[in-house]
């Protein structure tokens, strides 16, 4: 493996790709939880395709992480490589013959909130309900992020995916299989960029909507605490948070991780929490909800890492 790592170091130096070994994933997740990744890579768009080819040839498995939200990395860390999209942060507005709408092209590493800020400045409407959702555009698309009746699929026109054979394919939004908090993206593909279709509106109106949504979110969710967002998906008939609350789980703890007392579908790291604590708490809550209501909750967060 040392020869492989040596070749990878030379490759990254030649392609201007930042490379780190044994980087703690707790530095890159909103929960501040996670063991080390064998390899951490930070490519730009120009180096991403060659990087995928290099990893495939070397037999190194890889995963992709954007903003590190809605994500739990196990304490034993990540085997192989983690590709971060932080350097994919470009944005460009496109001319439109339709004066009522504007297409913008955004790279996957852009934060949702930076896009929302620009939309407010430029008078572009359609994403206001995503206010306060942390993370990147790529992660939002992969998980079809949404809130307050808005989903990113509502404004998504297309996405450019880097496939495992190092080819960038443009897929229309309908081809991504976007659904409630998920998608059917091809395995091992990486979202490089996306095209969003927004409508013109008064900037003051957009800013007010964003402000109102953020205020409501702050009043109902522990936005200032360390969490990974909603832990479980809502059922077809009931919000998961209500089921967890009525099962008596608010304030339930496992180690340093606690079911939030404001919104029961958020687990917060109170300090020193581990992935093992988090998974144990998920199991405790799931059992209580099943015993009380006969409902099996399904995780909304992604769990990754060595067993």
KERODO-612373 format. One record per atom (N, C-alpha, C): z, x, y. Coordinates in pm, whole numbers, padded with zeros to 5 digits, always signed. Atoms other than C-alpha are relative to their C-alpha. Layout:
ZXY ...
END
This chain:
+00000+00082-00121 +00000+00000+00000 +00000+00085+00126 -00005-00086-00118 +00062+00293+00235 -00139+00035+00049 +00138-00029-00040 -00311+00377+00230 -00060-00120+00071 +00051+00122-00064 -00393+00016+00315 +00056-00014+00140 -00062+00010-00132 -00146+00019+00603 -00058+00103+00096 +00059-00105-00083 -00292+00345+00730 -00138-00041+00050 +00132+00048-00040 -00642+00197+00730 +00012-00112+00102 -00020+00110-00093 -00512-00113+00906 +00040+00051+00138 -00040-00057-00128 -00347+00097+01177 -00120+00058+00073 +00119-00058-00062 -00672+00283+01241 -00094-00109+00049 +00087+00112-00037 -00868-00042+01246 +00051-00068+00127 -00057+00069-00115 -00630-00207+01493 -00011+00085+00127 +00013-00088-00116 -00634+00095+01722 -00143-00002+00054 +00141+00000-00042 -01016+00089+01728 -00041-00133+00062 +00038+00134-00047 -01031-00288+01794 +00095-00056+00106 -00094+00044-00104 -00752-00306+02055 +00084-00119-00046 -00086+00105+00056 -00532-00521+01830 +00141+00056-00012 -00138-00045+00010 -00158-00485+01872 +00051-00023-00142 -00048+00004+00138 +00009-00414+01537 +00149+00037-00003 -00142-00029+00019 +00378-00429+01443 +00035-00018-00147 -00049+00012+00136 +00554-00378+01112 +00146-00049+00003 -00137+00051+00016 +00870-00565+01000 +00055-00063+00128 -00040+00070-00120 +00880-00773+01318 +00078-00126-00038 -00082+00119+00029 +01158-01036+01311 -00068-00125+00056 +00063+00124-00045 +01009-01384+01326 +00094-00084+00087 -00093+00071-00089 +01325-01504+01503 -00037+00022+00146 +00045-00027-00136 +01168-01348+01814 -00118-00088+00039 +00125+00071-00025 +00867-01580+01782 +00006-00147-00037 -00013+00142+00031 +01005-01923+01690 +00098-00064+00096 -00087+00070-00095 +01168-02185+01912 +00142-00018-00055 -00132+00009+00061 +01459-02204+01664 +00077+00130+00007 -00057-00135+00006 +01524-01829+01692 +00056+00028-00139 -00035-00020+00140 +01538-01824+01314 -00122+00057-00071 +00111-00050+00082 +01327-01627+01066 +00013+00147-00031 -00005-00140+00042 +01319-01305+00868 -00124+00077+00044 +00111-00084-00047 +01073-01018+00917 -00132-00029-00069 +00134+00004+00058 +00699-01031+00864 -00041+00142-00033 +00047-00135+00035 +00546-00737+00682 -00087+00058+00111 +00096-00043-00101 +00270-00717+00942 -00015-00109+00105 +00028+00094-00108 +00231-00883+01282 -00119+00051+00081 +00125-00039-00064 -00108-00882+01454 -00028-00090+00119 +00024+00074-00124 -00209-00985+01806 -00142+00029+00048 +00138-00026-00038 -00591-00997+01834 -00044-00083+00120 +00070+00087-00093 -00812-01121+02116 -00116-00063-00076 +00108+00070+00071 -01116-01336+02038 -00101+00098-00058 +00100-00096+00047 -01345-01034+02004 +00042+00067-00129 -00046-00071+00120 -01125-00872+01739 +00038-00089-00115 -00053+00090+00102 -01024-01183+01545 -00088-00007-00125 +00090+00013+00115 -01334-01215+01324 +00002+00125-00087 -00004-00125+00078 -01332-00849+01223 +00135+00016-00070 -00133-00010+00060 -00959-00869+01159 +00009-00081-00128 -00002+00084+00120 -00999-01156+00914 -00076+00069-00113 +00080-00070+00101 -01269-00961+00732 +00077+00117-00059 -00078-00116+00044 -01046-00653+00717 +00114-00043-00093 -00111+00046+00083 -00750-00848+00577 -00049-00050-00135 +00057+00050+00125 -00966-01020+00317 -00039+00116-00093 +00043-00115+00081 -01115-00690+00197 +00120+00079-00054 -00119-00076+00040 -00769-00535+00180 +00092-00080-00090 -00084+00084+00085 -00624-00827-00015 +00134-00034+00063 -00124+00030-00069 -00359-00892+00251 +00002-00148+00038 -00007+00142-00039 -00257-01262+00276 +00043-00011+00146 -00035+00017-00141 -00219-01400+00627 +00027-00146+00031 -00020+00132-00058 -00090-01699+00818 -00020+00014+00151 +00023+00000-00144 -00145-01798+01181 +00115-00073+00069 -00107+00061-00079 +00127-01875+01438 -00041-00002+00146 +00027+00013-00143 +00077-02006+01789 +00128+00018+00078 -00121-00009-00080 +00381-02091+01996 +00128+00010-00081 -00120-00013+00084 +00620-02088+01699 +00093-00119+00009 -00080+00122-00005 +00741-02444+01758 -00031-00085-00122 +00017+00087+00117 +00782-02710+01488 -00020+00083-00127 +00022-00098+00106 +00812-02418+01248 +00133+00062-00043 -00118-00066+00056 +01084-02283+01018 -00047+00114-00090 +00031-00119+00081 +01045-01929+00884 +00123+00034-00084 -00112-00028+00089 +01261-01851+00582 +00064+00135+00032 -00078-00120-00032 +01529-01582+00604 -00059+00126-00061 +00059-00117+00064 +01341-01354+00367 -00132+00042+00064 +00116-00043-00076 +01048-01344+00607 -00133-00038-00060 +00138+00030+00036 +00672-01346+00559 -00062+00116-00075 +00073-00102+00076 +00482-01159+00292 -00143+00008+00054 +00135-00018-00053 +00158-01011+00424 +00001+00002+00152 +00020-00009-00144 +00036-01061+00779 +00019-00133+00070 -00003+00115-00091 +00107-01300+01063 -00094+00031+00115 +00091-00015-00113 -00173-01345+01314 +00049-00091+00112 -00044+00076-00115 -00050-01453+01656 -00119-00026+00094 +00111+00037-00087 -00281-01632+01899 +00033+00018+00148 -00047-00011-00138 -00094-01534+02216 -00105+00059+00095 +00100-00063-00087 -00386-01326+02347 -00124-00087+00016 +00110+00094-00016 -00626-01618+02308 +00044-00104+00103 -00062+00083-00104 -00528-01769+02642 -00094-00031+00115 +00096+00028-00105 -00849-01829+02837 -00028-00149+00015 +00035+00139-00028 -00958-02155+02999 -00117-00003+00096 +00117+00010-00087 -01284-02263+03160 -00040-00147+00015 +00050+00134-00025 -01398-02586+03323 -00152+00000-00007 +00144+00011+00015 -01748-02703+03245 -00054-00105+00096 +00064+00098-00086 -01985-02880+03480 -00037-00123-00080 +00030+00125+00070 -02037-03244+03389 -00088-00087+00088 +00087+00090-00074 -02316-03480+03491 +00071-00133+00028 -00078+00123-00019 -02061-03761+03464 +00116+00030+00095 -00101-00030-00100 -01850-03758+03779 +00138-00051-00037 -00127+00059+00040 -01578-03958+03602 +00074+00085-00104 -00063-00079+00107 -01509-03699+03331 -00031+00148+00017 +00015-00146-00005 -01468-03324+03295 +00033+00058-00137 -00027-00071+00125 -01491-03103+02989 +00060+00135+00034 -00058-00132-00018 -01266-02801+02972 +00007+00070-00135 -00008-00081+00121 -01278-02521+02719 +00126+00085+00007 -00127-00073+00001 -00941-02374+02624 +00015+00077-00131 -00026-00076+00121 -00850-02099+02382 +00132-00046-00063 -00109+00061+00078 -00598-02180+02112 +00138+00051+00037 -00131-00053-00035 -00319-01958+02244 +00056-00051+00131 -00051+00058-00125 -00292-02144+02575 +00117-00093-00029 -00110+00094+00019 +00036-02327+02611 -00042-00137+00049 +00031+00137-00042 +00012-02704+02633 +00044-00025+00143 -00053+00028-00132 +00225-02704+02945 -00080+00068+00110 +00084-00064-00100 +00003-02454+03128 -00127-00082+00022 +00117+00086-00013 -00295-02681+03057 +00035-00124+00081 -00043+00118-00074 -00100-02982+03184 +00017+00029+00149 -00018-00038-00140 -00012-02798+03504 -00134+00009+00072 +00133-00012-00059 -00377-02719+03568 -00064-00138+00015 +00054+00136-00008 -00475-03078+03491 +00058-00075+00120 -00063+00067-00114 -00225-03201+03749 -00058+00051+00131 +00057-00058-00123 -00363-02961+04010 -00142-00048+00024 +00142+00031-00013 -00724-03051+03940 -00031-00150-00008 +00024+00143+00010 -00679-03427+03899 -00071-00040-00127 +00061+00029+00130 -00763-03444+03528 +00102-00072-00089 -00095+00086+00071 -00599-03722+03327 -00037-00017-00147 +00020+00027+00141 -00552-03792+02958 +00102+00065-00090 -00096-00075+00080 -00279-03553+02844 +00143-00017+00048 -00131+00008-00062 +00019-03667+03049 +00113-00022-00100 -00103+00030+00099 +00210-03796+02745 +00041+00120-00083 -00037-00122+00073 +00213-03443+02600 +00095+00087+00082 -00091-00075-00086 +00440-03330+02885 +00130+00030-00074 -00126-00039+00061 +00740-03137+02762 -00012+00044-00146 +00018-00047+00138 +00591-03060+02419 -00028+00150+00005 +00023-00144-00003 +00624-02684+02366 -00111+00040-00096 +00099-00049+00097 +00376-02470+02180 -00138+00017+00060 +00135-00036-00041 +00010-02381+02195 -00100-00111-00032 +00107+00097+00024 -00315-02576+02199 -00040-00001-00148 +00040-00006+00140 -00407-02453+01851 +00097-00071-00092 -00101+00067+00081 -00079-02567+01700 +00002-00150+00024 +00002+00142-00034 -00103-02898+01883 -00114-00072-00072 +00114+00060+00069 -00445-02963+01731 +00027-00007-00150 -00026-00003+00144 -00344-02857+01379 +00100-00106-00041 -00102+00101+00031 -00045-03092+01394 -00022-00131+00071 +00029+00120-00081 -00209-03356+01617 +00124-00042+00077 -00120+00025-00079 +00081-03334+01861 -00014-00127+00083 +00005+00121-00081 +00173-03651+02043 +00138-00046+00043 -00123+00060-00049 +00435-03845+02236 -00036-00109+00098 +00018+00108-00096 +00470-04160+02444 -00133-00072-00016 +00125+00071+00024 +00164-04314+02281 -00124+00084+00019 +00112-00092-00016 -00058-04011+02353 -00007+00091-00122 +00020-00104+00100 -00205-03774+02092 -00111+00091+00049 +00102-00092-00049 -00414-03465+02147 -00139-00040-00050 +00131+00043+00051 -00691-03618+01935 -00069-00096+00097 +00057+00094-00097 -00739-03871+02217 -00092+00070+00101 +00080-00073-00099 -00888-03599+02441 -00080+00114-00063 +00069-00110+00067 -01023-03355+02180 -00145-00037-00030 +00143+00021+00028 -01404-03333+02170 -00045+00083-00119 +00041-00088+00109 -01449-03035+01938 +00092+00122-00005 -00077-00123+00014 -01289-02716+01811 -00086+00106-00067 +00067-00113+00063 -01424-02373+01721 +00096+00066-00096 -00085-00054+00106 -01281-02252+01391 -00058+00129-00055 +00038-00123+00066 -01292-01900+01256 +00030-00016-00149 -00016+00022+00144 -01349-01936+00882 +00035+00130-00072 -00036-00121+00074 -01231-01693+00611 -00116+00097-00021 +00114-00091+00012 -01585-01554+00589 -00042+00055+00136 +00017-00059-00133 -01553-01448+00956 -00113-00062+00081 +00099+00074-00077 -01794-01711+01089 +00071-00104+00085 -00059+00101-00087 -01705-01929+01386 -00085-00126-00008 +00067+00128+00014 -01796-02293+01323 +00054-00099+00103 -00040+00103-00094 -01793-02569+01582 +00008-00133-00075 -00018+00128+00067 -01650-02893+01443 +00037-00107+00103 -00039+00112-00084 -01636-03227+01619 +00140-00046-00039 -00136+00044+00027 -01291-03382+01646 +00008-00087-00124 +00000+00090+00116 -01383-03643+01385 -00003+00076-00132 +00013-00079+00122 -01450-03364+01133 +00129+00073-00037 -00125-00072+00025 -01095-03225+01158 +00101-00085-00075 -00091+00087+00074 -00934-03524+00987 +00135-00014+00067 -00127+00012-00072 -00672-03565+01259 +00067-00133-00033 -00079+00117+00039 -00395-03806+01160 +00138+00014+00062 -00134-00007-00056 -00033-03877+01247 +00066+00132-00037 -00065-00130+00010 +00121-03533+01299 -00062+00090-00107 +00066-00088+00096 -00138-03357+01089 -00151-00002+00016 +00145-00009+00001 -00499-03269+01022 -00045+00043-00139 +00056-00048+00126 -00730-03171+00739 -00091+00119+00028 +00076-00121-00031 -00843-02838+00873 -00028+00078-00127 +00030-00083+00117 -01018-02612+00621 +00105+00108-00019 -00101-00102+00030 -00776-02376+00446 -00039+00136+00056 +00016-00137-00049 -00733-02029+00599 -00087+00011+00124 +00078-00006-00123 -00929-02123+00912 +00094+00014+00120 -00078-00021-00121 -00807-02030+01260 -00071-00069+00115 +00057+00060-00119 -00863-02242+01567 -00009+00108+00109 +00021-00100-00105 -01014-02008+01826 +00004-00066+00138 +00004+00070-00128 -01082-02257+02105 -00032-00146-00025 +00026+00143+00012 -01129-02624+02175 -00061-00051+00131 +00056+00065-00118 -01315-02851+02413 +00070-00134+00018 -00073+00122-00031 -01116-03127+02581 -00079-00082+00101 +00071+00090-00089 -01264-03430+02756 +00103-00082+00077 -00100+00064-00085 -01056-03555+03049 -00066-00083+00109 +00052+00088-00104 -01098-03818+03319 +00059+00037+00135 -00049-00029-00134 -01070-03770+03691 +00098-00108+00046 -00098+00093-00054 -00771-03927+03860 +00071+00069+00117 -00073-00056-00114 -00547-03878+04162 +00107+00098-00049 -00101-00099+00043 -00340-03559+04124 +00144-00051+00015 -00136+00050-00021 -00033-03732+04268 +00043-00095-00111 -00031+00093+00108 -00053-04004+04002 +00028+00075-00130 -00018-00080+00122 -00087-03746+03725 +00134+00071+00003 -00128-00071-00012 +00207-03543+03855 +00118-00094-00021 -00109+00097+00016 +00423-03856+03871 +00017-00038-00146 -00008+00033+00142 +00338-03952+03512 +00067+00112-00078 -00056-00115+00070 +00417-03602+03389 +00149+00011+00029 -00142-00010-00039 +00745-03596+03584 +00082-00109-00068 -00074+00110+00062 +00849-03937+03450 +00018+00022-00150 -00010-00025+00143 +00772-03841+03091 +00101+00111-00030 -00093-00110+00022 +00966-03515+03120 +00144-00046+00022 -00135+00054-00024 +01266-03696+03268 +00048-00083-00118 -00039+00083+00115 +01263-03946+02983 +00029+00086-00122 -00022-00088+00115 +01231-03668+02727 +00135+00072+00011 -00127-00071-00020 +01524-03477+02877 +00120-00091-00023 -00112+00093+00017 +01740-03791+02865 +00022-00037-00146 -00009+00046+00138 +01672-03849+02495 -00008+00112-00104 +00018-00110+00095 +01608-03506+02339 +00072+00125+00049 -00072-00122-00039 +01793-03172+02335 -00096+00112+00042 +00107-00092-00037 +01517-02992+02523 +00052+00137+00042 -00056-00129-00043 +01751-02717+02647 +00059+00080-00115 -00060-00067+00115 +01877-02629+02298 -00106+00055-00093 +00093-00063+00093 +01720-02425+02019 -00032-00096-00114 +00040+00091+00106 +01525-02661+01796 -00146+00025-00034 +00141-00007+00039 +01191-02698+01620 -00067-00135+00020 +00055+00133-00021 +01123-03047+01751 +00044-00095-00111 -00036+00100+00102 +01127-03348+01520 -00007+00061-00140 -00009-00059+00135 +01233-03253+01167 -00080-00082-00101 +00065+00087+00098 +01100-03555+00976 -00101-00092+00070 +00098+00095-00050 +00800-03783+01021 +00061-00140+00003 -00038+00141+00000 +00855-04143+01120 -00062-00069-00121 +00058+00079+00109 +00801-04392+00841 -00100-00100+00061 +00096+00099-00050 +00541-04668+00868 +00068-00108+00083 -00069+00111-00067 +00807-04908+00995 +00118+00042+00087 -00121-00040-00072 +01099-04706+01132 -00010+00144+00051 -00013-00138-00045 +01156-04398+01349 +00100+00075-00089 -00090-00079+00086 +01311-04123+01138 +00136+00021+00068 -00125-00023-00070 +01571-04059+01408 +00098-00116-00014 -00086+00118+00014 +01703-04415+01381 +00062-00005-00139 -00051+00001+00137 +01736-04392+01003 +00109+00106-00018 -00096-00108+00013 +01918-04060+01028 +00130-00035+00073 -00116+00041-00078 +02150-04195+01297 +00081-00105-00075 -00071+00110+00066 +02234-04515+01108 +00055+00040-00137 -00058-00052+00124 +02297-04311+00792 +00124+00085+00028 -00123-00070-00037 +02580-04145+00986 -00012+00150+00004 +00024-00144+00008 +02425-03801+01018 +00017+00075+00132 -00015-00071-00127 +02468-03725+01389 +00123+00090-00004 -00111-00095+00000 +02683-03414+01426 +00024+00069-00132 -00013-00065+00130 +02645-03320+01059 -00043+00146+00012 +00027-00143-00014 +02646-02941+01020 -00019+00068-00136 +00010-00094+00112 +02537-02674+00775 -00005+00138+00063 -00005-00130-00066 +02642-02330+00891 -00014-00015+00151 +00021+00004-00144 +02512-02276+01243 -00100-00103+00046 +00100+00100-00035 +02267-02567+01236 +00063-00139-00004 -00065+00130-00015 +02364-02917+01348 -00103-00109+00030 +00079+00117-00038 +02204-03263+01361 +00041-00036+00142 -00030+00022-00141 +02180-03323+01735 +00067-00137+00021 -00073+00124-00024 +02413-03587+01874 -00071-00092+00099 +00081+00084-00090 +02154-03713+02126 -00115-00064-00076 +00115+00048+00077 +01849-03744+01901 +00015+00053-00142 -00037-00041+00135 +01924-03738+01529 -00114+00066-00077 +00111-00064+00070 +01575-03618+01430 -00027+00141+00051 +00005-00139-00044 +01638-03284+01601 +00118+00073-00061 -00107-00088+00047 +01837-03009+01429 +00005+00119+00094 -00011-00108-00098 +01970-02749+01672 +00075+00119-00058 -00065-00124+00038 +02067-02388+01615 +00110+00026+00102 -00114-00015-00090 +02415-02365+01765 +00042+00145+00017 -00032-00142-00008 +02421-01988+01721 +00026+00056-00138 -00017-00062+00131 +02384-01773+01413 -00054-00083-00115 +00057+00082+00105 +02199-02045+01225 -00107+00074-00079 +00100-00063+00086 +01979-01941+00934 -00095-00107-00055 +00094+00093+00063 +01680-02094+00759 +00066-00069-00119 -00072+00061+00113 +01904-02152+00456 +00089-00114+00048 -00081+00108-00059 +02140-02354+00678 -00088-00121+00030 +00090+00107-00042 +01849-02556+00813 -00051-00079-00120 +00052+00067+00119 +01703-02631+00470 +00111-00079-00071 -00113+00071+00062 +02047-02725+00337 +00031-00129+00077 -00025+00119-00083 +02094-02965+00630 -00110-00104-00020 +00110+00093+00029 +01751-03118+00567 +00027-00076-00130 -00029+00063+00129 +01854-03184+00209 +00116-00099+00011 -00115+00089-00018 +02189-03334+00313 -00041-00129+00069 +00045+00117-00076 +02025-03568+00563 -00092-00087-00084 +00094+00075+00084 +01747-03667+00323 +00074-00083-00104 -00077+00072+00101 +02001-03763+00058 +00075-00118+00059 -00074+00108-00063 +02209-03970+00299 -00092-00116+00037 +00095+00105-00037 +01903-04160+00425 -00050-00073-00125 +00047+00064+00124 +01780-04221+00071 +00109-00090-00059 -00110+00081+00054 +02124-04342-00042 +00021-00128+00080 -00027+00117-00086 +02156-04577+00257 -00116-00099+00002 +00115+00088-00023 +01802-04711+00290 -00104+00001-00113 +00100-00011+00105 +01612-04605-00025 -00130+00060+00049 +00119-00059-00062 +01368-04416+00201 +00000+00150-00021 +00014-00145+00015 +01241-04067+00124 -00071+00054+00124 +00058-00056-00122 +01183-03880+00451 -00093+00116-00033 +00096-00109+00017 +00886-03646+00478 +00010+00096+00117 -00016-00098-00109 +00914-03321+00675 -00118-00004+00098 +00103-00021-00101 +00726-03291+01001 -00013+00148+00033 +00006-00144-00028 +00816-02926+01053 -00070+00071-00117 +00062-00085+00101 +00624-02654+00868 +00102+00104-00044 -00091-00100+00055 +00830-02433+00638 -00083+00110-00063 +00079-00113+00050 +00691-02086+00567 +00093+00114-00042 -00072-00122+00032 +00805-01767+00403 +00025+00019-00149 -00030-00034+00138 +00911-01595+00085 +00113-00088-00052 -00111+00069+00062 +01130-01785-00157 +00106+00102-00041 
END
